[in-house]
Amino acid sequence: MSLRNIGSPRRVFGDPVAPIPKNIKFVSPPTSDVNDLNMPLYAVAPAASDRIKKSGRMVFHTVGDTGGINGTGAQDAVAQAMEQQLKAAGGVDESAFLYHLGDVVYYNGLARHYDEQFYEPYQNYVAPIFAIAGNHDGQTSVQKGDEPDPYPSLAGFMQNFCAEHSTFAGHDRDTMTQPYVWWTLNTPVATIVGLYSNVDGNLDGRGSFEQQNFLHDQLANAPADKALLVTVHHPPYSLDAKHGGSPEIGIAIDRAIKETKRVPDAIFSGHVHCYQRFTRQIQGRDVPYIVAGAGGFASVPKEIHKLQHDKTGRLKLPYKTTEKDVRLDNYEDTRPGFLRITIDEKSLKGEYFTVPFDGKFAVHELFESFTLNLKTHKVSNA
């Protein structure tokens, strides 16, 4: 990833990487004495883990930016659609978990808002819910009239997702016991490395390399016979008109790839409130970089982040970006939605579903599906 954007006042059309902020805000995460940041799926969902191990097939949902502070219709529609899929599926097609891509609670991640923004909407999603933290989960300053957070950054996230012991939290859900805000979920068919991109899209504060070293170690030691996924809230690439991709996140991932010579099979992010699927060529491989941040915060059409459009309107796909070897294969910037991922020994299949804003009906429509061949490392449109 190039550093050519430093000091640029504005992205040029087709540039998926935003300029590096002049004054990067870094909020120190809570201290932790946990040494092992790996968590086996078996520790939380032994039956699902055994089923996956026996069948060699895993299905899970993923989406970000869900907190329905501006209205619950879109968030409820997404939650109900995932519930519907979970109940309708059987055996190996049943979703083993939901993996949240950050921004669980708006605007400051306050613990007292978890009930209405998280536990209540997902009370009928009976599978476990894992998460990485987003910028709003770690933010403590006042924004848009929201009350300031009197507690340290990420206090609410740690209490609800990184609890030392699982306890009842209400609405038929218990707190999750992830080891920390950056952590790795080990499943029988995939290793999922979760990062925390802080408030402004960076892994570590000045002079610190703690999370960069964690990413290096996880890539270096991930089993070669399993799919390797990286999740991070701020996307390395985005063609939306507001945010753009986060350059420091892309640089950090590229550094780990170069040092370990291990290329992740796919990168999943949120932050931008729409769906985008990029394919990047790395060492001859197709690597999907996916943005799925339309999980409910964008409760009306105007809150969905629109992509850069020229006079012709919708971008002609596949769209070659200004970033070398990065193309946009598909996008949806009109409706809320979520991803269902299926992984087996041979492939990773992604399906993106859209839902209506009003949340009155658990109706979901398949927008697109794609398949990454894990043997040839090539992406095809299913």
Contacts in CASP RR format, 6 or more apart in sequence:
PFRMAT RR
TARGET T0000
AUTHOR 0000-0000-0000
METHOD contacts of the structure
MODEL  1
MSLRNIGSPRRVFGDPVAPIPKNIKFVSPPTSDVNDLNMPLYAVAPAASD
RIKKSGRMVFHTVGDTGGINGTGAQDAVAQAMEQQLKAAGGVDESAFLYH
LGDVVYYNGLARHYDEQFYEPYQNYVAPIFAIAGNHDGQTSVQKGDEPDP
YPSLAGFMQNFCAEHSTFAGHDRDTMTQPYVWWTLNTPVATIVGLYSNVD
GNLDGRGSFEQQNFLHDQLANAPADKALLVTVHHPPYSLDAKHGGSPEIG
IAIDRAIKETKRVPDAIFSGHVHCYQRFTRQIQGRDVPYIVAGAGGFASV
PKEIHKLQHDKTGRLKLPYKTTEKDVRLDNYEDTRPGFLRITIDEKSLKG
EYFTVPFDGKFAVHELFESFTLNLKTHKVSNA
1 17 0 8 1.000
1 236 0 8 1.000
1 247 0 8 1.000
1 250 0 8 1.000
1 251 0 8 1.000
1 254 0 8 1.000
1 323 0 8 1.000
2 17 0 8 1.000
2 323 0 8 1.000
2 324 0 8 1.000
3 20 0 8 1.000
3 247 0 8 1.000
3 251 0 8 1.000
5 11 0 8 1.000
5 15 0 8 1.000
5 17 0 8 1.000
5 18 0 8 1.000
5 19 0 8 1.000
5 20 0 8 1.000
5 247 0 8 1.000
6 19 0 8 1.000
6 20 0 8 1.000
7 19 0 8 1.000
7 20 0 8 1.000
7 22 0 8 1.000
8 19 0 8 1.000
9 19 0 8 1.000
10 19 0 8 1.000
11 17 0 8 1.000
11 18 0 8 1.000
11 19 0 8 1.000
11 244 0 8 1.000
11 308 0 8 1.000
12 322 0 8 1.000
13 308 0 8 1.000
13 310 0 8 1.000
14 239 0 8 1.000
14 308 0 8 1.000
14 319 0 8 1.000
14 321 0 8 1.000
14 322 0 8 1.000
15 321 0 8 1.000
15 322 0 8 1.000
15 323 0 8 1.000
16 237 0 8 1.000
16 238 0 8 1.000
16 239 0 8 1.000
16 244 0 8 1.000
16 245 0 8 1.000
16 278 0 8 1.000
16 321 0 8 1.000
16 322 0 8 1.000
16 323 0 8 1.000
16 326 0 8 1.000
16 328 0 8 1.000
17 236 0 8 1.000
17 237 0 8 1.000
17 244 0 8 1.000
17 245 0 8 1.000
17 246 0 8 1.000
17 247 0 8 1.000
17 323 0 8 1.000
18 238 0 8 1.000
18 243 0 8 1.000
18 244 0 8 1.000
18 245 0 8 1.000
18 246 0 8 1.000
18 247 0 8 1.000
19 247 0 8 1.000
20 247 0 8 1.000
20 248 0 8 1.000
21 200 0 8 1.000
24 200 0 8 1.000
24 201 0 8 1.000
24 202 0 8 1.000
24 248 0 8 1.000
25 198 0 8 1.000
25 199 0 8 1.000
25 200 0 8 1.000
26 198 0 8 1.000
26 199 0 8 1.000
26 200 0 8 1.000
26 202 0 8 1.000
26 204 0 8 1.000
26 205 0 8 1.000
26 206 0 8 1.000
27 138 0 8 1.000
27 139 0 8 1.000
27 140 0 8 1.000
27 153 0 8 1.000
27 198 0 8 1.000
27 199 0 8 1.000
28 153 0 8 1.000
28 205 0 8 1.000
29 153 0 8 1.000
29 154 0 8 1.000
29 181 0 8 1.000
29 196 0 8 1.000
29 198 0 8 1.000
30 152 0 8 1.000
30 153 0 8 1.000
30 154 0 8 1.000
30 155 0 8 1.000
30 158 0 8 1.000
30 181 0 8 1.000
32 179 0 8 1.000
32 180 0 8 1.000
34 179 0 8 1.000
34 180 0 8 1.000
36 179 0 8 1.000
37 179 0 8 1.000
37 180 0 8 1.000
37 182 0 8 1.000
37 183 0 8 1.000
37 184 0 8 1.000
37 214 0 8 1.000
38 179 0 8 1.000
38 183 0 8 1.000
38 184 0 8 1.000
38 186 0 8 1.000
39 177 0 8 1.000
39 178 0 8 1.000
39 179 0 8 1.000
39 183 0 8 1.000
39 184 0 8 1.000
39 185 0 8 1.000
39 186 0 8 1.000
40 49 0 8 1.000
40 186 0 8 1.000
40 187 0 8 1.000
41 48 0 8 1.000
41 49 0 8 1.000
41 52 0 8 1.000
41 96 0 8 1.000
41 97 0 8 1.000
41 185 0 8 1.000
41 186 0 8 1.000
41 187 0 8 1.000
41 188 0 8 1.000
42 49 0 8 1.000
42 50 0 8 1.000
43 177 0 8 1.000
44 97 0 8 1.000
44 128 0 8 1.000
44 176 0 8 1.000
44 177 0 8 1.000
45 96 0 8 1.000
45 97 0 8 1.000
45 127 0 8 1.000
45 128 0 8 1.000
48 94 0 8 1.000
48 96 0 8 1.000
48 97 0 8 1.000
48 127 0 8 1.000
49 96 0 8 1.000
49 187 0 8 1.000
49 188 0 8 1.000
51 91 0 8 1.000
51 92 0 8 1.000
51 94 0 8 1.000
51 96 0 8 1.000
52 58 0 8 1.000
52 92 0 8 1.000
52 96 0 8 1.000
52 187 0 8 1.000
52 188 0 8 1.000
52 189 0 8 1.000
53 188 0 8 1.000
55 91 0 8 1.000
55 92 0 8 1.000
56 92 0 8 1.000
56 188 0 8 1.000
56 189 0 8 1.000
56 344 0 8 1.000
56 345 0 8 1.000
57 92 0 8 1.000
57 189 0 8 1.000
57 342 0 8 1.000
57 343 0 8 1.000
57 344 0 8 1.000
58 96 0 8 1.000
58 187 0 8 1.000
58 188 0 8 1.000
58 189 0 8 1.000
58 190 0 8 1.000
58 342 0 8 1.000
58 343 0 8 1.000
58 344 0 8 1.000
59 89 0 8 1.000
59 92 0 8 1.000
59 93 0 8 1.000
59 94 0 8 1.000
59 95 0 8 1.000
59 96 0 8 1.000
59 340 0 8 1.000
59 341 0 8 1.000
59 342 0 8 1.000
59 343 0 8 1.000
60 95 0 8 1.000
60 96 0 8 1.000
60 97 0 8 1.000
60 98 0 8 1.000
60 99 0 8 1.000
60 340 0 8 1.000
60 341 0 8 1.000
61 82 0 8 1.000
61 85 0 8 1.000
61 95 0 8 1.000
61 97 0 8 1.000
61 98 0 8 1.000
61 99 0 8 1.000
61 338 0 8 1.000
61 339 0 8 1.000
61 340 0 8 1.000
61 341 0 8 1.000
62 98 0 8 1.000
62 99 0 8 1.000
62 100 0 8 1.000
62 101 0 8 1.000
62 231 0 8 1.000
62 268 0 8 1.000
62 292 0 8 1.000
62 338 0 8 1.000
62 339 0 8 1.000
62 341 0 8 1.000
63 78 0 8 1.000
63 98 0 8 1.000
63 100 0 8 1.000
63 101 0 8 1.000
63 292 0 8 1.000
63 293 0 8 1.000
63 294 0 8 1.000
63 295 0 8 1.000
63 337 0 8 1.000
63 338 0 8 1.000
63 339 0 8 1.000
64 100 0 8 1.000
64 101 0 8 1.000
64 102 0 8 1.000
64 103 0 8 1.000
64 233 0 8 1.000
64 270 0 8 1.000
64 292 0 8 1.000
64 293 0 8 1.000
64 295 0 8 1.000
65 101 0 8 1.000
65 102 0 8 1.000
65 103 0 8 1.000
65 270 0 8 1.000
65 271 0 8 1.000
65 273 0 8 1.000
65 293 0 8 1.000
65 294 0 8 1.000
65 295 0 8 1.000
65 296 0 8 1.000
65 297 0 8 1.000
65 298 0 8 1.000
66 75 0 8 1.000
66 78 0 8 1.000
66 79 0 8 1.000
66 100 0 8 1.000
66 103 0 8 1.000
66 104 0 8 1.000
66 117 0 8 1.000
66 118 0 8 1.000
66 121 0 8 1.000
66 295 0 8 1.000
66 296 0 8 1.000
66 297 0 8 1.000
67 75 0 8 1.000
67 103 0 8 1.000
67 104 0 8 1.000
67 105 0 8 1.000
67 106 0 8 1.000
67 117 0 8 1.000
67 118 0 8 1.000
67 121 0 8 1.000
67 295 0 8 1.000
67 296 0 8 1.000
67 297 0 8 1.000
68 74 0 8 1.000
68 75 0 8 1.000
68 106 0 8 1.000
68 117 0 8 1.000
68 121 0 8 1.000
68 296 0 8 1.000
68 297 0 8 1.000
68 299 0 8 1.000
69 106 0 8 1.000
69 107 0 8 1.000
69 113 0 8 1.000
69 117 0 8 1.000
69 297 0 8 1.000
70 297 0 8 1.000
70 299 0 8 1.000
70 300 0 8 1.000
70 303 0 8 1.000
71 299 0 8 1.000
72 121 0 8 1.000
72 299 0 8 1.000
73 296 0 8 1.000
73 299 0 8 1.000
73 357 0 8 1.000
73 358 0 8 1.000
73 359 0 8 1.000
74 294 0 8 1.000
74 295 0 8 1.000
74 296 0 8 1.000
74 297 0 8 1.000
74 298 0 8 1.000
74 299 0 8 1.000
74 300 0 8 1.000
74 336 0 8 1.000
74 355 0 8 1.000
74 357 0 8 1.000
74 359 0 8 1.000
75 117 0 8 1.000
75 121 0 8 1.000
75 295 0 8 1.000
75 296 0 8 1.000
75 297 0 8 1.000
75 299 0 8 1.000
75 336 0 8 1.000
76 121 0 8 1.000
76 359 0 8 1.000
77 296 0 8 1.000
77 336 0 8 1.000
77 355 0 8 1.000
77 356 0 8 1.000
77 357 0 8 1.000
77 358 0 8 1.000
77 359 0 8 1.000
77 361 0 8 1.000
77 362 0 8 1.000
77 363 0 8 1.000
77 364 0 8 1.000
78 295 0 8 1.000
78 296 0 8 1.000
78 336 0 8 1.000
78 337 0 8 1.000
78 338 0 8 1.000
78 355 0 8 1.000
79 121 0 8 1.000
79 122 0 8 1.000
79 124 0 8 1.000
79 125 0 8 1.000
80 124 0 8 1.000
80 355 0 8 1.000
80 359 0 8 1.000
80 362 0 8 1.000
81 337 0 8 1.000
81 338 0 8 1.000
81 353 0 8 1.000
81 355 0 8 1.000
81 362 0 8 1.000
81 363 0 8 1.000
81 364 0 8 1.000
82 95 0 8 1.000
82 98 0 8 1.000
82 125 0 8 1.000
82 338 0 8 1.000
83 124 0 8 1.000
83 125 0 8 1.000
83 126 0 8 1.000
83 362 0 8 1.000
84 362 0 8 1.000
84 364 0 8 1.000
85 95 0 8 1.000
85 340 0 8 1.000
85 364 0 8 1.000
86 94 0 8 1.000
86 95 0 8 1.000
86 125 0 8 1.000
86 126 0 8 1.000
86 127 0 8 1.000
89 95 0 8 1.000
93 342 0 8 1.000
94 127 0 8 1.000
95 127 0 8 1.000
95 340 0 8 1.000
96 127 0 8 1.000
96 128 0 8 1.000
96 187 0 8 1.000
97 127 0 8 1.000
97 128 0 8 1.000
97 129 0 8 1.000
97 130 0 8 1.000
98 122 0 8 1.000
98 125 0 8 1.000
98 127 0 8 1.000
98 128 0 8 1.000
98 129 0 8 1.000
98 130 0 8 1.000
99 129 0 8 1.000
99 130 0 8 1.000
99 131 0 8 1.000
99 185 0 8 1.000
99 192 0 8 1.000
99 231 0 8 1.000
99 268 0 8 1.000
100 129 0 8 1.000
100 130 0 8 1.000
100 131 0 8 1.000
100 132 0 8 1.000
101 131 0 8 1.000
101 132 0 8 1.000
101 231 0 8 1.000
101 233 0 8 1.000
101 268 0 8 1.000
101 269 0 8 1.000
101 270 0 8 1.000
101 292 0 8 1.000
101 293 0 8 1.000
102 131 0 8 1.000
102 132 0 8 1.000
102 133 0 8 1.000
102 134 0 8 1.000
102 137 0 8 1.000
102 233 0 8 1.000
102 270 0 8 1.000
102 271 0 8 1.000
103 134 0 8 1.000
103 135 0 8 1.000
103 136 0 8 1.000
103 137 0 8 1.000
103 233 0 8 1.000
103 270 0 8 1.000
103 271 0 8 1.000
103 297 0 8 1.000
104 114 0 8 1.000
104 117 0 8 1.000
104 118 0 8 1.000
104 131 0 8 1.000
104 133 0 8 1.000
104 134 0 8 1.000
104 137 0 8 1.000
104 157 0 8 1.000
104 160 0 8 1.000
104 161 0 8 1.000
105 113 0 8 1.000
105 114 0 8 1.000
105 117 0 8 1.000
105 118 0 8 1.000
105 136 0 8 1.000
105 137 0 8 1.000
105 156 0 8 1.000
106 113 0 8 1.000
106 117 0 8 1.000
106 136 0 8 1.000
106 146 0 8 1.000
106 297 0 8 1.000
107 136 0 8 1.000
107 139 0 8 1.000
107 143 0 8 1.000
107 144 0 8 1.000
107 146 0 8 1.000
108 136 0 8 1.000
108 138 0 8 1.000
108 139 0 8 1.000
108 140 0 8 1.000
108 141 0 8 1.000
108 142 0 8 1.000
108 143 0 8 1.000
108 146 0 8 1.000
108 147 0 8 1.000
108 148 0 8 1.000
108 149 0 8 1.000
109 136 0 8 1.000
109 137 0 8 1.000
109 138 0 8 1.000
109 139 0 8 1.000
109 149 0 8 1.000
109 156 0 8 1.000
109 157 0 8 1.000
110 147 0 8 1.000
110 149 0 8 1.000
110 151 0 8 1.000
110 156 0 8 1.000
111 151 0 8 1.000
111 155 0 8 1.000
111 156 0 8 1.000
111 159 0 8 1.000
111 160 0 8 1.000
114 156 0 8 1.000
114 160 0 8 1.000
114 169 0 8 1.000
115 169 0 8 1.000
115 170 0 8 1.000
115 171 0 8 1.000
118 160 0 8 1.000
119 169 0 8 1.000
119 170 0 8 1.000
119 171 0 8 1.000
119 173 0 8 1.000
120 171 0 8 1.000
122 129 0 8 1.000
122 171 0 8 1.000
122 173 0 8 1.000
123 170 0 8 1.000
123 171 0 8 1.000
123 172 0 8 1.000
123 173 0 8 1.000
124 172 0 8 1.000
128 176 0 8 1.000
129 173 0 8 1.000
129 176 0 8 1.000
130 161 0 8 1.000
130 176 0 8 1.000
130 178 0 8 1.000
130 185 0 8 1.000
131 157 0 8 1.000
131 161 0 8 1.000
131 176 0 8 1.000
131 178 0 8 1.000
132 181 0 8 1.000
132 182 0 8 1.000
132 194 0 8 1.000
132 195 0 8 1.000
132 196 0 8 1.000
132 231 0 8 1.000
132 232 0 8 1.000
132 233 0 8 1.000
133 154 0 8 1.000
133 157 0 8 1.000
133 161 0 8 1.000
133 181 0 8 1.000
133 196 0 8 1.000
133 233 0 8 1.000
134 196 0 8 1.000
134 197 0 8 1.000
134 233 0 8 1.000
134 234 0 8 1.000
134 271 0 8 1.000
135 197 0 8 1.000
135 198 0 8 1.000
135 199 0 8 1.000
135 200 0 8 1.000
135 201 0 8 1.000
135 233 0 8 1.000
135 234 0 8 1.000
135 271 0 8 1.000
137 154 0 8 1.000
137 156 0 8 1.000
137 157 0 8 1.000
138 153 0 8 1.000
138 154 0 8 1.000
138 157 0 8 1.000
138 198 0 8 1.000
138 199 0 8 1.000
139 149 0 8 1.000
139 153 0 8 1.000
139 199 0 8 1.000
140 148 0 8 1.000
140 149 0 8 1.000
140 151 0 8 1.000
140 152 0 8 1.000
140 153 0 8 1.000
141 148 0 8 1.000
142 148 0 8 1.000
149 155 0 8 1.000
154 181 0 8 1.000
157 181 0 8 1.000
158 181 0 8 1.000
159 175 0 8 1.000
160 169 0 8 1.000
160 175 0 8 1.000
160 176 0 8 1.000
161 175 0 8 1.000
161 176 0 8 1.000
161 178 0 8 1.000
162 176 0 8 1.000
162 177 0 8 1.000
162 178 0 8 1.000
162 179 0 8 1.000
162 180 0 8 1.000
162 181 0 8 1.000
163 175 0 8 1.000
163 176 0 8 1.000
163 177 0 8 1.000
164 177 0 8 1.000
165 177 0 8 1.000
166 174 0 8 1.000
166 175 0 8 1.000
166 176 0 8 1.000
166 177 0 8 1.000
167 174 0 8 1.000
167 175 0 8 1.000
168 174 0 8 1.000
169 175 0 8 1.000
181 196 0 8 1.000
182 194 0 8 1.000
182 195 0 8 1.000
182 196 0 8 1.000
182 211 0 8 1.000
182 214 0 8 1.000
183 194 0 8 1.000
184 191 0 8 1.000
184 192 0 8 1.000
184 193 0 8 1.000
184 194 0 8 1.000
184 218 0 8 1.000
185 191 0 8 1.000
185 192 0 8 1.000
185 194 0 8 1.000
187 226 0 8 1.000
188 226 0 8 1.000
189 226 0 8 1.000
189 227 0 8 1.000
189 343 0 8 1.000
189 344 0 8 1.000
189 345 0 8 1.000
190 226 0 8 1.000
190 227 0 8 1.000
190 228 0 8 1.000
190 229 0 8 1.000
190 343 0 8 1.000
191 218 0 8 1.000
191 222 0 8 1.000
191 223 0 8 1.000
191 226 0 8 1.000
191 227 0 8 1.000
191 228 0 8 1.000
191 229 0 8 1.000
192 229 0 8 1.000
192 230 0 8 1.000
192 231 0 8 1.000
193 215 0 8 1.000
193 218 0 8 1.000
193 219 0 8 1.000
193 222 0 8 1.000
193 228 0 8 1.000
193 229 0 8 1.000
193 230 0 8 1.000
193 231 0 8 1.000
193 264 0 8 1.000
194 230 0 8 1.000
194 231 0 8 1.000
194 232 0 8 1.000
195 203 0 8 1.000
195 211 0 8 1.000
195 215 0 8 1.000
195 230 0 8 1.000
195 231 0 8 1.000
195 232 0 8 1.000
195 233 0 8 1.000
195 249 0 8 1.000
196 203 0 8 1.000
196 211 0 8 1.000
196 232 0 8 1.000
196 233 0 8 1.000
197 203 0 8 1.000
197 232 0 8 1.000
197 233 0 8 1.000
197 234 0 8 1.000
197 246 0 8 1.000
197 249 0 8 1.000
201 233 0 8 1.000
201 234 0 8 1.000
201 246 0 8 1.000
201 248 0 8 1.000
201 249 0 8 1.000
202 246 0 8 1.000
202 248 0 8 1.000
202 249 0 8 1.000
202 252 0 8 1.000
203 211 0 8 1.000
203 212 0 8 1.000
203 215 0 8 1.000
203 248 0 8 1.000
203 249 0 8 1.000
203 252 0 8 1.000
204 210 0 8 1.000
204 211 0 8 1.000
204 212 0 8 1.000
212 252 0 8 1.000
212 255 0 8 1.000
212 256 0 8 1.000
215 230 0 8 1.000
215 252 0 8 1.000
215 253 0 8 1.000
215 256 0 8 1.000
216 256 0 8 1.000
216 259 0 8 1.000
216 260 0 8 1.000
219 228 0 8 1.000
219 256 0 8 1.000
219 257 0 8 1.000
219 260 0 8 1.000
219 262 0 8 1.000
219 264 0 8 1.000
220 259 0 8 1.000
220 260 0 8 1.000
220 262 0 8 1.000
222 228 0 8 1.000
222 262 0 8 1.000
227 265 0 8 1.000
227 266 0 8 1.000
227 343 0 8 1.000
227 348 0 8 1.000
227 374 0 8 1.000
228 262 0 8 1.000
228 263 0 8 1.000
228 264 0 8 1.000
228 265 0 8 1.000
229 264 0 8 1.000
229 265 0 8 1.000
229 266 0 8 1.000
229 267 0 8 1.000
229 268 0 8 1.000
230 253 0 8 1.000
230 264 0 8 1.000
230 266 0 8 1.000
230 267 0 8 1.000
230 268 0 8 1.000
231 267 0 8 1.000
231 268 0 8 1.000
231 269 0 8 1.000
232 249 0 8 1.000
232 253 0 8 1.000
232 267 0 8 1.000
232 268 0 8 1.000
232 269 0 8 1.000
233 269 0 8 1.000
233 270 0 8 1.000
233 271 0 8 1.000
234 245 0 8 1.000
234 246 0 8 1.000
234 249 0 8 1.000
234 269 0 8 1.000
234 270 0 8 1.000
234 271 0 8 1.000
235 244 0 8 1.000
235 245 0 8 1.000
235 246 0 8 1.000
235 249 0 8 1.000
235 267 0 8 1.000
235 269 0 8 1.000
235 270 0 8 1.000
235 271 0 8 1.000
235 272 0 8 1.000
235 276 0 8 1.000
235 289 0 8 1.000
235 291 0 8 1.000
236 245 0 8 1.000
236 246 0 8 1.000
236 247 0 8 1.000
236 249 0 8 1.000
236 250 0 8 1.000
236 253 0 8 1.000
236 267 0 8 1.000
236 269 0 8 1.000
236 289 0 8 1.000
237 244 0 8 1.000
237 245 0 8 1.000
237 276 0 8 1.000
237 278 0 8 1.000
237 280 0 8 1.000
237 289 0 8 1.000
237 291 0 8 1.000
237 321 0 8 1.000
237 323 0 8 1.000
237 326 0 8 1.000
238 244 0 8 1.000
238 245 0 8 1.000
238 271 0 8 1.000
238 272 0 8 1.000
238 276 0 8 1.000
238 291 0 8 1.000
239 276 0 8 1.000
239 307 0 8 1.000
239 308 0 8 1.000
239 315 0 8 1.000
239 319 0 8 1.000
239 321 0 8 1.000
239 328 0 8 1.000
239 331 0 8 1.000
240 272 0 8 1.000
240 274 0 8 1.000
240 276 0 8 1.000
240 305 0 8 1.000
240 306 0 8 1.000
240 307 0 8 1.000
240 308 0 8 1.000
240 333 0 8 1.000
241 305 0 8 1.000
241 306 0 8 1.000
241 307 0 8 1.000
241 308 0 8 1.000
241 309 0 8 1.000
242 272 0 8 1.000
242 305 0 8 1.000
243 271 0 8 1.000
243 272 0 8 1.000
243 305 0 8 1.000
244 272 0 8 1.000
245 272 0 8 1.000
246 271 0 8 1.000
253 264 0 8 1.000
253 267 0 8 1.000
256 262 0 8 1.000
257 263 0 8 1.000
257 264 0 8 1.000
257 282 0 8 1.000
263 282 0 8 1.000
263 283 0 8 1.000
263 285 0 8 1.000
263 287 0 8 1.000
264 287 0 8 1.000
265 287 0 8 1.000
265 348 0 8 1.000
265 372 0 8 1.000
265 374 0 8 1.000
265 377 0 8 1.000
266 287 0 8 1.000
266 288 0 8 1.000
266 289 0 8 1.000
266 290 0 8 1.000
266 348 0 8 1.000
266 372 0 8 1.000
267 287 0 8 1.000
267 288 0 8 1.000
267 289 0 8 1.000
267 290 0 8 1.000
268 290 0 8 1.000
268 292 0 8 1.000
268 339 0 8 1.000
269 289 0 8 1.000
269 290 0 8 1.000
269 291 0 8 1.000
269 292 0 8 1.000
269 293 0 8 1.000
270 291 0 8 1.000
270 292 0 8 1.000
270 293 0 8 1.000
271 291 0 8 1.000
271 293 0 8 1.000
272 291 0 8 1.000
272 293 0 8 1.000
272 305 0 8 1.000
273 293 0 8 1.000
273 294 0 8 1.000
273 295 0 8 1.000
273 297 0 8 1.000
273 298 0 8 1.000
273 303 0 8 1.000
273 304 0 8 1.000
273 305 0 8 1.000
274 291 0 8 1.000
274 293 0 8 1.000
274 294 0 8 1.000
274 298 0 8 1.000
274 304 0 8 1.000
274 305 0 8 1.000
274 306 0 8 1.000
274 307 0 8 1.000
274 331 0 8 1.000
274 332 0 8 1.000
274 333 0 8 1.000
275 290 0 8 1.000
275 291 0 8 1.000
275 292 0 8 1.000
275 293 0 8 1.000
275 294 0 8 1.000
275 330 0 8 1.000
275 331 0 8 1.000
275 332 0 8 1.000
275 333 0 8 1.000
275 337 0 8 1.000
275 352 0 8 1.000
275 367 0 8 1.000
276 290 0 8 1.000
276 291 0 8 1.000
276 307 0 8 1.000
276 328 0 8 1.000
276 330 0 8 1.000
276 331 0 8 1.000
277 288 0 8 1.000
277 289 0 8 1.000
277 290 0 8 1.000
277 291 0 8 1.000
277 328 0 8 1.000
277 329 0 8 1.000
277 330 0 8 1.000
277 331 0 8 1.000
277 352 0 8 1.000
277 368 0 8 1.000
277 370 0 8 1.000
278 288 0 8 1.000
278 289 0 8 1.000
278 290 0 8 1.000
278 321 0 8 1.000
278 326 0 8 1.000
278 327 0 8 1.000
278 328 0 8 1.000
278 329 0 8 1.000
279 286 0 8 1.000
279 287 0 8 1.000
279 288 0 8 1.000
279 289 0 8 1.000
279 318 0 8 1.000
279 326 0 8 1.000
279 327 0 8 1.000
279 329 0 8 1.000
279 379 0 8 1.000
280 286 0 8 1.000
280 287 0 8 1.000
280 289 0 8 1.000
280 325 0 8 1.000
280 326 0 8 1.000
280 327 0 8 1.000
281 287 0 8 1.000
281 325 0 8 1.000
281 326 0 8 1.000
282 325 0 8 1.000
284 377 0 8 1.000
285 377 0 8 1.000
286 372 0 8 1.000
286 377 0 8 1.000
286 378 0 8 1.000
286 379 0 8 1.000
287 377 0 8 1.000
288 370 0 8 1.000
288 372 0 8 1.000
288 379 0 8 1.000
289 326 0 8 1.000
290 339 0 8 1.000
292 337 0 8 1.000
292 338 0 8 1.000
292 339 0 8 1.000
292 352 0 8 1.000
294 304 0 8 1.000
294 332 0 8 1.000
294 335 0 8 1.000
294 336 0 8 1.000
294 337 0 8 1.000
294 338 0 8 1.000
295 336 0 8 1.000
295 337 0 8 1.000
295 338 0 8 1.000
296 336 0 8 1.000
297 303 0 8 1.000
298 304 0 8 1.000
298 305 0 8 1.000
298 336 0 8 1.000
299 357 0 8 1.000
300 357 0 8 1.000
301 334 0 8 1.000
301 335 0 8 1.000
301 357 0 8 1.000
304 333 0 8 1.000
304 334 0 8 1.000
304 335 0 8 1.000
304 336 0 8 1.000
305 333 0 8 1.000
306 333 0 8 1.000
307 315 0 8 1.000
307 331 0 8 1.000
307 333 0 8 1.000
308 315 0 8 1.000
309 315 0 8 1.000
315 328 0 8 1.000
315 331 0 8 1.000
317 328 0 8 1.000
317 329 0 8 1.000
317 330 0 8 1.000
317 331 0 8 1.000
318 327 0 8 1.000
318 328 0 8 1.000
318 329 0 8 1.000
319 327 0 8 1.000
319 328 0 8 1.000
320 327 0 8 1.000
321 327 0 8 1.000
321 328 0 8 1.000
329 370 0 8 1.000
329 379 0 8 1.000
329 381 0 8 1.000
330 368 0 8 1.000
330 370 0 8 1.000
330 381 0 8 1.000
332 352 0 8 1.000
332 354 0 8 1.000
332 367 0 8 1.000
332 368 0 8 1.000
335 354 0 8 1.000
335 355 0 8 1.000
335 356 0 8 1.000
335 357 0 8 1.000
336 354 0 8 1.000
336 355 0 8 1.000
336 356 0 8 1.000
336 357 0 8 1.000
337 352 0 8 1.000
337 353 0 8 1.000
337 354 0 8 1.000
337 355 0 8 1.000
337 364 0 8 1.000
337 367 0 8 1.000
338 352 0 8 1.000
338 353 0 8 1.000
338 355 0 8 1.000
339 350 0 8 1.000
339 351 0 8 1.000
339 352 0 8 1.000
339 353 0 8 1.000
340 350 0 8 1.000
340 351 0 8 1.000
340 353 0 8 1.000
341 348 0 8 1.000
341 349 0 8 1.000
341 350 0 8 1.000
341 351 0 8 1.000
342 348 0 8 1.000
342 349 0 8 1.000
342 350 0 8 1.000
342 351 0 8 1.000
343 349 0 8 1.000
345 374 0 8 1.000
346 373 0 8 1.000
346 374 0 8 1.000
346 375 0 8 1.000
347 371 0 8 1.000
347 372 0 8 1.000
347 373 0 8 1.000
347 374 0 8 1.000
348 371 0 8 1.000
348 372 0 8 1.000
348 374 0 8 1.000
349 369 0 8 1.000
349 370 0 8 1.000
349 371 0 8 1.000
349 372 0 8 1.000
349 382 0 8 1.000
350 369 0 8 1.000
350 370 0 8 1.000
350 371 0 8 1.000
350 382 0 8 1.000
351 366 0 8 1.000
351 368 0 8 1.000
351 369 0 8 1.000
352 366 0 8 1.000
352 367 0 8 1.000
352 368 0 8 1.000
352 369 0 8 1.000
353 364 0 8 1.000
353 365 0 8 1.000
353 366 0 8 1.000
353 367 0 8 1.000
354 364 0 8 1.000
354 365 0 8 1.000
354 367 0 8 1.000
355 363 0 8 1.000
355 364 0 8 1.000
355 365 0 8 1.000
356 363 0 8 1.000
368 381 0 8 1.000
369 381 0 8 1.000
369 382 0 8 1.000
370 379 0 8 1.000
370 380 0 8 1.000
370 381 0 8 1.000
370 382 0 8 1.000
371 379 0 8 1.000
371 380 0 8 1.000
371 381 0 8 1.000
371 382 0 8 1.000
372 378 0 8 1.000
372 379 0 8 1.000
373 379 0 8 1.000
373 380 0 8 1.000
END
